[in-house]
Amino acid sequence: MRYPIEHSSILASVAKWVPLSGAVGIVIGIIVTLFLNILMGAEHLRSAMPIPYYFLLPAGLAVSVWLTRTFAPDARGHGTEKVIEAVHKRSGKINLAVIPIKLFATVITLAVGGSAGKEGPGAQIGAGTASWVSDVLRFSKKDRRKLVICGISAGFATVFGTPIAGAIFGVEVLIVGSIKYDLLLPSFVAGFTAFFTAQYLGAHYTYYDISYFQHYFIDIVLIGKVVLGGIFFGLVAWLIITTLKQTENAIEALPMNPYIKAIAAGLLLVALSCGVGTHYFGLGLDTIAETMRTTVSGTPLPWYSFIVKIFYTAVTLGSGGSGGIVTPIFYIGATSGHFFGGLFGSEGQLALFAALGFVSVLAGATNAPIAAIVMAMELFGMDIAHYAAVSIVIAFLLSGHRSVFPSQKIAMSKSDLLDLDAGEDIEHSRVRFNEQKTRQFHNIQRRIELKRQRRKAQRIRKNQNKP
């Protein structure tokens, strides 16, 4: 009797979640497409302004602060973090007011040049919609949490046009080192239906043809460069995480009115643009596309582009601007990869390393290596998948036990020499040396040192015995 009962129960679960997640995905696809169209329309209005659009950044940041503080505090900052927090601490319960406030606050922030992304609103719109549907249908906390995670996947898939990576990202980003396999099917269904709905409604996505490889082959020298690139991208991810946190703490510590802080932050970024240029404002999609060119055209990107973008993003979000963090991570990853590829003097590899940086810094900063590998295939094609996998995993490990999403739960250590508090969120988890492993490591070091000393003593005696 076991197998008929088991199979019928699984089929009943599938019959419940496939149509439910599909219907929710359609609704999310409609709302997120509306958001993308409003954002596109706002960006087009820039050309009609009598002054450069970024001159309005101080006022735009102040308006964003007012909207979030007055109507929906959870809409502040890069929304994915608030969604992860809601999943872990409130079983996915999200205030419905977050959806319109996050949408308009982000449109305002990006339209006037704030350095933020569009996936945070996508995630919050998806999760908020799923939470509202769960309340209407009177779901249990467990089912609401499950549907909200489907909403995250649908939001990401709709924003970036990567339904598989978006679905996996929504599941993988919650817990470092653990994936809820029971959520994969509904997340895939929600992601695909949201993506196809957006396409049907006219949403356009950017895919990059870097035209690098014509066939698979093993290049040992290139593999070595990719390994070094993974290390570099892991350090860039660490720099992003640290700068975001330190900047947010520094701005919060200022004894000033929050609106004055927002205006001052906007004035600082506008003034800084006089020296470094204006391509650090907004989403920066044109700059990302430029890094993916297989030949250099026009004015070359400054080597420090990724550093400046980190600062612009940290100040925008830390001062109260609304938006996501993943699009700036793409910018930072692509420009840092472009810089790293240029170190080897090979113009033909600039696009390759820009693509590797694009996905590797994402993996390191968000602890989502599997989603990043799939995204590499969806955005850049299978030709770079084997190199991307190497770079992504190294960057994921080298970024350490930290994340741009401090509410992520942690379920694994990235080194067997370290112990941590599994089950805690990253912000409060303590990392320490594994005493047993560390002792073994020191014993190995001691034995190596003793052997070295013995060989040295033997050489000295041998030289002394020579006539």
N, C-alpha and C positions, 0 to 999 in steps of 0.2 A: 504493500500500500504506500510505501514511502515515496516512490518515484512519481506515481500519478498525482499525489498531493503536492509534491515539490514542484512539478512542472506546471500544474494548474495554478498554483500560487504565483509563480514567476510570470506566467502569461497574464494573469489578472493585474499584476503590477505594471507590466508593459502596456496593457490595454488602458490602464488609468493614466500613466504618465506621458505616453507618446502624444495622444491628442491634446492633453492639457498643456504640456510644454510647447507643442506646436501652436496652439491658439495664443498662448502668452507671447511666443516669439513673434507672431504676426502683429500683435498690438504694439510690442516694443519696437519692431521694425518701422511701423508707421510713425510713432512718436519721435524716435531718434532721427528718422529721415526729415521730419519737420524741423527738428533742432539743427540738423546739418544745412538745410535750405535757408533757415533764418540766419545762420552764421555766414553762409555764403553771400546772402543779400546784404548783410551788414558790412562785410568786407568790400563788396562792390561799391558801397556808398562812400568809401574813403576818397575815391577820385573826385567826388562832387564837393568835397570840403574845401573851403577857401584857404585853409592852413594845413600843414602836414598832420596827418591823423594822429601821430604819436604825441603831438603837443597836448592832446586831450587825455593822455594816460593818467596824470595826477587826479583829474576829476573822475575818470572812469573807475579807478581803484577806490576812490572814496564812495562812489555810488554802489559798487560791489559790496563794500563793507557795510553800508547802510542796509542793503537788501538782506544780506545774510544775518546780520545782527538783529534786525527787526522781525523777520518772518520765518527764517529757518537756519539756525546756527549750524546745523549739520551740513549745510551746503557750502560752508567755508572751505577754502583750501582745495587740495586735489581729492576729489570725491571718492575715489576707490578705497582710500584708507577708512573713510567713514562707513562704507558698505561692509568692509571686512570686520570692522568693530561691531557693527550691528549684527552680523551673522554669528559672531562668537559670543557676544554679551547679551543680545536681546532676541535671539532666535530668529534674526532676520527682520524684526519689526522696524519699519521705516516710516517716518512722518510723510504723508502724501504731499505736504506743502514743499518738500524738498525738490520735487520734480520741476514745477514751474520756476521756482526761485533759482535753482541750480542752472536751469536752461538760460534764463535771462541774465543772470550774473556772469555766466561764462561768456555769453555773446558780447556783453558790454566789455569785459576784460580783454577778450581777444580782438574785438573790433578797434579798440584804441591802442593796441600794440602790446598788451600784457603778454609776457612770455609764459605761456601755459599750454595745455593740450586739450583735446576734445574727447578723450576716452573717459575721463573722470565723470563728466556729465552723462556719457553713454552708459557707464556702469550704474550710476545713481538713478538714472531714468529707468533702466531695466530692472534694477533691484526694487525701486520704489513702486513700479507698476506691478511687479510680481507680489510684493507685500500687500498692496491694496487688493489684488485679486484674491489672495489668501484670506484676507479679512472678510471680503464679501462672501466667499464660499465657506467661511468658518472652519478653516483648516486647523489642524493641531500645530503646535509649535514645531514639531519635527517636519511635517509636510510643508509648512510655511518656509522654514529654513531651506528645504530642498528646492522649492520653487524660486526662492530669491536667488539662489546660486545659479539656477537656470537663467534668471533675468540678467545676472552679471555677464554670463557667457553671451547671451543674445545682444547685450549692449556693446560689448567689445567687438563681436563679429560684425555688427552693423556699422560701427564707426570706421573700422580699418579694412573691411572687405576681405577678411581672412576667417572664414567660418570655422575651420577646423582648429586653427591656433586660438581663435577667440574662445571657442568652447572649452578647450583644454586649459587656457589661461584662467578662466573663471573658476575652474575646479582646483587647479594647481596652486594658485596664488594664496589660498586660504591657510594652508599648513605646509611649512617647509619640510620636505622629505616624506610626504604622505599624500596620496590621491584617493579620494572616495570613488571607487569604481562603480558603485551603485548610482552615482550621479552622471556618469559619462553619457549614457544613452539620452536621458532627457536634456542634458546640456547640449549635446550634438543636435538634437531635434530643434531645440529653441534657437541655437545659433544659425542653423541652416535656414529655418523658416524666416527668421528676422532678416538675414542677409538677402534672401531671394525676394522678400517683400520690399526691402529697400531698393534692390535693383529694379523691380517692377515699377516702383514709384519714381525712378529716374536718378537714383543716387549714383555718383561716379567715384571710382577708386583709382589709385595710382599703383601700378605694378612696374617693377624695374627690370628691364632687360639689359643686364650688364655685359652680355655677349663676351664672356671671358673664355670659357672652355668650349671646345668642339667635341670632346670625348673625354671619357674617364682615363686618368693615368696617375701614376704615383710619381710625385716630384719630391724627393727627400729634402732638398733645399727649401722648397716652398712650405713643406710641413714644419720645418724648423722655424720659419718666419711666423707661421700660424700659431705655433706654441708660444713664441715670444709675444705675439699679438694678444693671445688669450690672457697672458699675465698682465700686459699693459691695460687691456680693457677691464680686467678685474680691479685694477688700481683706480681707473677712471670711475667705475661704479662706486667704489669706496669714497672717492672724492665727492661725488654727487650726494650720497647719503649724508656724509659728514657736513658738507656745506649747507644743505637744506636744514638740517637740525640746528646747527650753530647759528645760522642766520635767523631762523624762527625764534630761537631763544633770545638772541640779542635784541631783536625788534620788540618782543614781548616785554623785555626788561626795561625798555625806554620809558621814562615817566612822562608820557605824553598821551593826549587824546588819540584814540584809534584812527579817527578821520585825519588828524594832522599827520600821523605816521604814514597813512596811505598816500596823502598828497606829497609829503616829503620824499617817499620812496619813488613815486612817479617822476618828480623833479630830478632826483638823482639819476635815474635811468635815462631820461631825456638829455641831461647834461653830459652823461657818459657817452652817449651816441655821437656827440660832436667829435670825439676822439677815435672811437672804435667803429663807427658806421651804424647804419640803421637796420641791417639784416638780422639783428638779434631780437627784434620785436616780433610779436605774434607767433604763429605756428612755425614759420621758417621752412615750409615745404619746398619752396624754390631752391633754397640752399641745399636741402637734402638731395633733391634731384640733381643738382650740379655736382655733388660728390660722386654720383653714380655714373657719370659720363666716363667712357673708356679713354677719352682723350681730353686734355686740358684745353679749355676755351675761355677767352675773356680774362678778367683779372683773377689771379689765383687766390684761393682762400687763405687768410692769415693763419699761421700755424696755431695760434692761441684761440681760435674760434670756439672750440669746445669749452675752454675755461671761462670765457666771457659769457657764453650761453648758460653755464651753470650758475653764474652770479646773477644774471638777469632773471632766471627762473626762481632762484631762491628768494630774491627780493620781491618779485611779483607775488608769489604765494605766501611768503612770510608776512607781507604787509596787508594781507586780506584779499588779494585778488582771487578770483574763482576760476577753476579749470582743472585739467588733468596734469599728470606728470609724465605719462608715457611718451607723448609726442615730443616734448623736450628731450627725453632720454634718446629717442630716435635721432634727433638732431645732433646731440652730443656724441652719440655713438658713431654716426656717419662721419662727422667732421674729425673726430679723434682718429678714426680709422683711415681717413684720407691723409691726415698728418703722418700717421704711423707708416702707411704705405709709401709716402714720399721719402721717408728716411732711407729707403733702399735704392732710391734713384730710378725706379722703374715706373714709368708713366702707365704702362699697361696693367699694373697691379693696384693702382689707386682705387678703381671701382670695386675690385675684389675686397680690399681691406675696409673700404667704406661700408660695404654690405656686411662684412663680418663684424665690424664695430656696431653697426645698427642693431644686430640681434644679440651680440655678446654682452654689450653694456646693459641691454634690457634684462638678460638672464642674471647678470651680476647684481643689478640694482633691485630687482623684484623677486629674486629666488624662484624663477620659473623657467628652468632650462629646457624642459620638454616642449613647452609652448613656443619657446624661442626657436628651437630646431625646426618645428613644423612651420613656423612663420617664415623661416629662411627659405623653405621649399615653396611656400605659397607665393611669396613676394619676388624671389630671385630665381626660382627654378631648381631642379634637381642637381644641376651641374656643380653647385658649390656646397651641397648638403654635407658631404663627407668632411670638408674643411671647416664648415660652420659648426658641426657637432664638436670637433676638437676644441675650437676656440671658445665656444659657448660653455662647455663643461669646465674648462680651466678658469674662465672668468667667473662663473658661478661659485667655484671653490675659493678663488683668491679674494673675492669681495668679503669673505668672512661671515660671521653670524650677525648680520645687520641687514636692513632693508629700508627702502623708501616708504614701506608700509609697516610701521612699528607694531601694529596690532596683529600681524601674522603670528600664528602659533608655530612653534618649532618642535619638530619630532625627530631630528637627527643631528648628529655632530658631523661637521665637514672634515674632521680629522680624528683618527683613533687615538691621538695623543691628548685630546680634549674631552672633557665632560661638560654637560650643560643640563639645565633644568627642563627636561622634556615636558611638553604640555603647556609651558608658559608662553606668553607672547614675547616677541623678540625684544621689545623695549625693557622688559623686566627680567629676562632670562640671564642667569649668571653663567659665564664661561670660565672654566678653570682647567688646569692640567690634570690629566689622568695619571695619578701617582704611579700605578703599576706600569703603564706603558712608558711613562717618562723615566722610571727607574731602569727599565730594560734598555731604553735608548741611551741613557747615560752609561750603563754597563758596556754597551757596544762601543761607545765613544772611548771609554776607559781602556778596553781591550785593544782598540786600534792604536791608542796613544802608547800603551805598554809595548806593543809590537814595534812601533816606530822607534821608541827609545832603545829597545834591544838591538834593532838593526843599526842604529847609530853607534851604540857601544861596540858592537862587533866590528864596524868599520874602523873605529878608533883603535881597537886592539890590533886589528890587522895592519893598520898603518904603523903602529908602534913596533910590531914584530919584523917589519921590513928592515933589511940590512942598510 
